[in-house]
Amino acid sequence: MRADVKPLTHWLIYKGYTVRFGRRSPDSVQGVIATPQGEVAFKYEPQSMTIHLPDRTVAINQYGWEIDRGKPHQQDDLS
């Protein structure tokens, strides 16, 4: 079973970013997002629809709209 990345894909499109997926499992997806400021590593948790970035954590809904922003978790390994 693969992770549902549709909400993540919508979020990326709304932001105008492109993505390169690295690792993909049912519990998480990791890769690199290309932004105008440069490449950013990310981890996406499909069950909670949470995107972990180096500088913040973003919760999205099933349509890719941001519903909450927070500080990054110290334990996240985004490399």
N, C-alpha and C positions, 0 to 999 in steps of 0.2 A: 504494500500500500504506500502511495506517495503522498507527500504533504500537499495540501491545497494552497497554492500560491496566488490564487485569483485576487484576494484582497490586497496582497503585497503588490501585485502587478498593477492594479488600479492606482494605488498610492504612488508608485513610480511614474506612471503615465501623468497623473495630475501634477506631479512635481517637475516633469520634463526630464527625468533621469533615465539613464540606460543601466542595465544590470548584466553582470556576469556571474552565474551561479557556480559555486565551487563544490560544496558538499550538500547533499539533500537526503534527508531521512524522514520518516513519518513524524518525528518529534521536532525537527529543526531544519532550517535551510541557512546556509552561509554562502557568502560571496562578496562581490565588490560592486558598489554603486558608483557610476561615473556622474559627477556633478560638475557644474561650471567651475567650482573651486578646486576640483581634483577628485581623485578616487578615494572612496571611503569604504572600509570594511563594515559588514553588517552581519547580524544573526537574526533570523526571523523565527518566531515560535507560532506555528499555525493554530494550535489549540487556544492560545490566549490572544492571538492576533496582535502580537507585540514585536516591534522592530527595535533591536538593540544596536545603537550606533556608538562610536567612541565618545561622543559628547552628550548624548541624551538617549532616552528610551521613549518610543512613540507607540501608543496604543491606537489601533485603527478598528473601524467596524467592517462588516462584510462587504461594504462598497468602497473601501479604501480611504474613507474620510478619517482624519485624525480626531480622536475623541479625548486623548490625554497625552501630555508630555511630561517626562520626568527626568531626573538625573540618571546617569548610567549606573549599572550595578558593578561593584568592584570585582566580582568574580567572573564577569563575562570575558571569554577568550575570543577575540575577534580577529586574531591573526590567522 
